[in-house]
Amino acid sequence: MRRRDFIAALGGAAAWPVAVHAQQAKPMPRVAVLFGVAVDDFQVQSSVNALKQGLAVLGWTHGTNVQIDVRPSDEVSKMQKFAMEFVDLHPDVIVAEGTISLKTMLRETHTIPIVFTRVTDPVGQGLVETLAHPGGNITGFTTSEPTLSGKWVEVLKEIAPETTRAGIIFNPDTAPYYRLYMSSIETAGASLTIKTFEVPVRSRVEIEAALSMLAHEPTGAVIAMPDSFTLAQRDLIIALAAHYHLPTVFPWPSVARDGSLISYGVDSNDMNRRAASYVDRILKGEKPGDMPVQTPTKYELVINLITAKSLGLAVPPTLLARADEVIE
């Protein structure tokens, strides 16, 4: 009996390494990230770093206890290809930055949890049921509220009071929600004697033609819609606006640092850092449909004085005092 007990105990001990190995072989959690900007855009790395920093604070480190797969593209066809690849990878969470990225992912899965960032009015677009209870497999962080667009017109008039015309530039394919912004823009324009009109563009050639057209008449300006296309093409828009002496307004604070006259909106990097908290909660078992969609808590006004001087504009001291950042 003792010999049999000894052999049984020895057999159990021999199984310990197998059990330990099984625990160690548990697959690492996987987070897939789809960005709606070009692969060589510095904004990709900046946004990815912000997300990774937010996750690191919560104890998740890429390559150590979480695998993060990133796919950026400003081409809808490539986004669709990446979305299908992500579904095949069976990630634990998907992060989709931008409306088109989110819609592309939703065409491929309604079961994998998705955390979105930089999405305009998800209720108005029919993407979630309500902000408090989004339902389904998605939740996330909204960008600009459509009513904010009136502020772009107001700030433009304040810094460039001679402005009488403002072209609202966007790509209808990547900003299908553009009409959500136009009501506030048109109302603000009417009250400030600025004629506002839509400028749909789908290529660099169309951007060049549109800004050339705007420059044919004096006192014109450009307002860029929150749109992955205008973000990707910001350098071209800024360069052409400088050439034609057109004031520009963008909805992302970082773009004023690139040369836009004004930027007024939400910091995308801060949004991605905040999104890490939702990724963390989902990895720990919470359901995205039960997690409320977060709205912006702060909008940043950035003014580029270098651009203002090149346009011959004197920025009012009251506006400078309200700015969160001034580029000199």
C-alpha positions in Angstrom: 0.0 0.0 0.0 2.8 2.4 0.9 4.6 1.6 -2.4 1.4 2.3 -4.4 0.8 5.5 -2.5 4.4 6.6 -3.2 4.0 5.9 -6.9 0.7 7.8 -7.1 2.2 10.8 -5.3 5.2 10.7 -7.7 2.8 10.6 -10.7 1.0 13.6 -9.3 4.2 15.5 -8.9 5.2 14.7 -12.4 2.0 16.3 -13.7 2.8 19.6 -11.9 5.1 21.0 -14.7 2.4 20.1 -17.3 -0.2 22.1 -15.3 2.1 25.0 -14.9 3.0 24.9 -18.6 -0.7 24.9 -19.5 -1.2 28.1 -17.3 1.8 29.8 -18.9 0.5 28.9 -22.4 -2.7 30.9 -22.0 -2.8 33.3 -25.0 -1.9 36.9 -24.4 -4.8 39.3 -24.6 -4.9 41.0 -28.1 -6.0 44.5 -28.9 -6.5 45.5 -32.5 -6.3 49.1 -33.6 -7.7 50.5 -36.8 -6.7 54.1 -37.7 -8.3 56.1 -40.5 -5.1 58.0 -41.5 -2.2 57.2 -43.8 0.5 54.8 -42.6 3.2 57.4 -42.9 1.3 60.1 -41.0 3.0 61.1 -37.8 -0.4 61.3 -36.2 -0.6 57.4 -36.3 2.5 57.0 -34.1 1.4 59.8 -31.8 -2.1 58.3 -31.3 -0.6 54.8 -30.8 1.8 56.1 -28.3 -1.0 57.8 -26.4 -3.0 54.6 -26.3 -0.1 52.6 -25.2 0.8 55.1 -22.5 -2.8 55.0 -21.2 -2.6 51.2 -21.1 0.8 51.1 -19.4 -0.6 53.2 -16.6 -3.2 50.6 -16.1 -0.7 47.7 -16.1 -0.8 46.6 -19.7 2.5 46.6 -21.6 2.7 45.7 -25.3 4.7 42.5 -25.8 4.6 41.7 -22.0 1.0 41.0 -21.1 -0.9 42.4 -24.1 -0.5 42.2 -27.9 -1.4 45.4 -29.8 -1.8 45.1 -33.6 -2.1 48.4 -35.4 -3.3 49.0 -39.0 -3.5 52.6 -40.4 -4.9 53.6 -43.7 -6.8 56.6 -45.2 -8.1 54.3 -48.1 -11.5 52.8 -47.5 -10.7 49.6 -49.5 -7.6 49.0 -47.3 -9.6 49.6 -44.1 -12.0 46.9 -45.2 -9.2 44.5 -45.8 -7.7 45.2 -42.4 -11.1 44.9 -40.7 -11.5 41.4 -42.1 -7.9 40.5 -41.0 -8.7 41.7 -37.5 -11.8 39.6 -37.2 -9.8 36.5 -38.3 -7.3 37.3 -35.4 -10.1 37.1 -32.8 -8.9 40.0 -30.7 -10.3 40.7 -27.3 -10.9 44.3 -28.0 -10.8 46.5 -31.2 -10.0 50.2 -31.0 -11.5 52.1 -34.0 -10.3 55.7 -34.5 -12.7 57.7 -36.7 -16.2 57.2 -38.1 -15.2 55.3 -41.2 -12.9 52.9 -39.2 -15.8 52.2 -36.8 -18.4 51.6 -39.6 -15.9 49.4 -41.4 -15.4 47.3 -38.3 -19.2 47.1 -37.7 -19.7 45.6 -41.2 -17.4 42.7 -40.1 -18.4 42.0 -36.5 -21.2 42.7 -34.0 -19.7 40.4 -31.4 -16.1 41.6 -30.8 -16.0 44.5 -28.3 -15.1 47.8 -30.0 -14.0 51.0 -28.4 -14.2 54.0 -30.7 -12.5 57.4 -30.6 -12.9 60.6 -32.7 -16.5 59.8 -33.8 -19.0 62.5 -34.4 -22.4 62.3 -32.8 -22.8 58.4 -32.7 -26.4 58.7 -31.7 -27.2 61.0 -34.6 -25.4 58.6 -37.0 -27.4 55.7 -35.6 -24.3 53.9 -34.3 -25.4 53.6 -30.7 -28.8 53.5 -29.0 -28.0 56.3 -26.5 -24.9 57.8 -25.0 -25.8 56.4 -21.5 -26.5 52.9 -22.8 -24.9 52.4 -26.2 -25.9 48.7 -26.4 -24.5 46.2 -28.8 -20.7 45.6 -28.9 -19.5 49.2 -29.0 -18.8 52.2 -26.8 -16.2 54.9 -26.9 -15.4 58.6 -27.0 -17.0 61.2 -29.2 -15.1 64.1 -30.8 -16.7 67.5 -31.7 -20.4 68.0 -31.0 -22.0 69.3 -34.2 -23.1 72.5 -32.4 -19.4 73.3 -31.9 -19.1 74.1 -35.6 -20.7 77.5 -35.1 -17.8 78.4 -32.8 -15.3 77.8 -35.7 -17.2 80.5 -37.7 -17.3 82.9 -34.7 -13.6 82.5 -34.0 -12.7 83.0 -37.6 -14.7 86.2 -37.8 -13.1 87.4 -34.6 -9.5 86.9 -35.9 -10.3 87.8 -39.5 -13.1 90.3 -39.4 -13.0 91.1 -43.1 -14.0 87.5 -43.9 -17.3 87.3 -45.9 -17.0 83.8 -47.5 -16.0 80.5 -45.9 -15.7 77.2 -47.8 -16.4 74.1 -45.6 -14.0 71.5 -46.9 -14.6 67.8 -46.5 -14.7 64.4 -48.3 -18.2 63.0 -48.4 -16.9 59.5 -48.5 -15.0 59.8 -45.2 -17.3 62.4 -43.6 -20.8 61.1 -44.4 -22.0 62.9 -41.2 -21.1 66.4 -42.6 -24.7 67.6 -42.7 -24.8 67.3 -38.9 -22.4 70.2 -38.7 -23.8 72.4 -41.4 -26.8 73.7 -39.6 -24.8 75.4 -36.8 -22.2 76.6 -39.4 -24.9 78.2 -41.6 -26.7 79.8 -38.6 -23.4 81.3 -37.3 -22.5 82.5 -40.8 -25.8 84.2 -41.3 -25.5 86.1 -38.0 -21.9 87.2 -38.8 -22.5 88.1 -42.5 -20.3 85.2 -43.7 -21.6 83.2 -46.6 -20.8 79.6 -45.9 -20.9 76.8 -48.5 -20.0 73.2 -48.8 -16.7 72.3 -50.6 -16.7 68.5 -51.2 -13.4 67.1 -52.3 -12.2 63.5 -52.9 -8.6 64.0 -54.1 -5.6 66.3 -53.9 -6.4 67.6 -57.4 -9.9 68.6 -56.2 -8.4 70.3 -53.1 -6.1 72.4 -55.3 -9.1 73.3 -57.6 -11.3 74.2 -54.6 -8.8 76.5 -52.9 -7.9 78.1 -56.2 -11.7 78.8 -56.7 -11.9 80.3 -53.2 -9.0 82.6 -53.9 -10.7 84.1 -57.0 -12.7 86.4 -54.8 -11.3 88.4 -51.8 -12.1 87.9 -48.1 -12.5 84.1 -48.3 -11.5 81.5 -45.7 -11.4 77.7 -45.3 -12.9 75.7 -42.5 -12.0 72.0 -42.4 -14.6 69.5 -41.3 -13.6 66.8 -38.7 -12.7 64.2 -41.3 -9.9 61.7 -41.6 -9.3 62.9 -45.2 -8.8 66.5 -44.3 -6.6 65.5 -41.5 -4.5 63.4 -43.8 -4.4 66.2 -46.4 -3.8 69.0 -43.9 -0.3 69.8 -45.2 -1.6 70.4 -48.7 -4.6 72.5 -47.5 -2.3 74.6 -45.2 0.3 75.1 -48.0 -2.3 76.2 -50.5 -4.1 78.4 -48.0 -0.8 80.2 -47.3 -0.2 80.6 -51.1 -3.6 82.1 -51.6 -3.6 84.1 -48.3 -6.7 82.2 -47.0 -7.3 82.0 -43.2 -7.8 78.4 -42.1 -9.7 76.8 -39.2 -9.2 73.1 -38.3 -10.9 71.1 -35.6 -7.7 69.4 -34.2 -5.4 71.4 -31.9 -2.3 69.8 -33.4 -3.0 71.3 -36.8 -2.4 74.9 -35.7 1.1 73.7 -34.8 1.4 72.6 -38.4 0.6 76.1 -39.7 -3.2 76.5 -39.7 -4.3 79.9 -38.4 -6.7 78.4 -35.9 -7.4 75.1 -34.4 -10.4 74.5 -32.1 -11.4 71.1 -30.9 -10.5 68.0 -28.9 -7.0 66.7 -28.5 -7.0 63.3 -30.2 -4.1 62.0 -28.2 -5.8 62.8 -24.9 -8.9 60.9 -26.2 -6.8 57.8 -27.0 -5.2 57.9 -23.6 -8.7 58.0 -22.0 -9.8 55.2 -24.3 -7.2 52.9 -22.7 -9.4 52.9 -19.5 -12.3 51.3 -21.5 -10.0 48.8 -23.1 -8.8 47.9 -19.6 -12.3 47.4 -18.3 -13.3 45.2 -21.3 -10.2 43.1 -20.9 -11.3 42.6 -17.3 -14.8 41.4 -18.3 -17.1 44.4 -18.7 -19.4 44.6 -21.7 -19.0 47.7 -24.0 -22.8 48.1 -24.5 -23.2 48.8 -20.7 -20.4 51.4 -20.7 -21.6 55.0 -21.4 -20.2 56.9 -24.4 -17.9 59.7 -23.1 -18.3 63.2 -24.5 -15.5 65.8 -24.6 -14.8 67.5 -21.4 -12.5 70.2 -22.8 -12.0 71.9 -26.2 -8.7 73.5 -26.9 -8.2 76.8 -28.9 -4.7 77.1 -30.5 -3.7 80.2 -32.5 -0.7 80.4 -34.8 0.6 84.0 -34.6 3.2 83.2 -37.3 0.4 82.4 -39.7 -1.6 85.4 -38.5 1.3 87.8 -39.3 1.8 86.2 -42.7 -1.8 86.9 -43.5 -1.6 90.5 -42.1 -4.0 89.8 -39.3 -3.8 91.3 -35.8 -5.2 88.9 -33.3 -7.3 90.6 -30.7 -5.9 90.5 -27.1 -9.2 89.1 -25.8 -8.9 86.1 -28.2 -5.2 85.6 -27.2 -6.3 85.5 -23.6 -8.8 82.8 -24.3 -6.3 80.6 -26.2 -5.0 77.4 -24.6 -1.8 77.7 -26.7 -0.3 80.4 -28.9 2.3 79.5 -31.6 4.9 82.2 -31.9 
